[in-house]
Amino acid sequence: MAREIRIEIDDEQYEQLEREAHERHEDPTVYAGRVLAQELSKARFLEGCAQFLAVPGMREEFARRFGPEPGPSATAA
């Protein structure tokens, strides 16, 4: 079920939002909702990763299975 959230942003941020939405041929409101949802998903993912690695021994097990060093395609979060 969709719910409505109201936020206030300054004029400069709103103009940037409109430009980015226009570049993607999207309604600014729809674009803003999608960006917000993506950022929330990213935050939940990173929080889940931190909790996973906080489990005693999990960091070592992960490093044992996948290697202690990030691969060439890894990027900083």
MOGINOR-V314289 format. One line per field, one symbol per residue. ss: DSSP state (A for helix, B for strand, O for the rest). phi: phi as a letter, one per 20 degrees, with the letter a starting at -180 (. if undefined). burial: # if it has 9 or more other ideal C-beta (glycine too) atoms within 8 Angstrom, else .. A space follows every 50 residues. Layout:
ss->???
phi->???
burial->???
//
This chain:
ss->OOOOOOOOOOAAAAAAAAAAAAAOOOOAAAAAAAAAAAAAAAAAAAAAAA AAAAOOOAAAAAAAAAOOOOOOOOOOO
phi->.ececdcdcfgfffffgffffffelcfgffffffffffffffffffffff fgfffgnfgffffffdnfdfffefcfe
burial->.............#..##.##......#.###.#.#.........#.... ..#....#...##..............
//
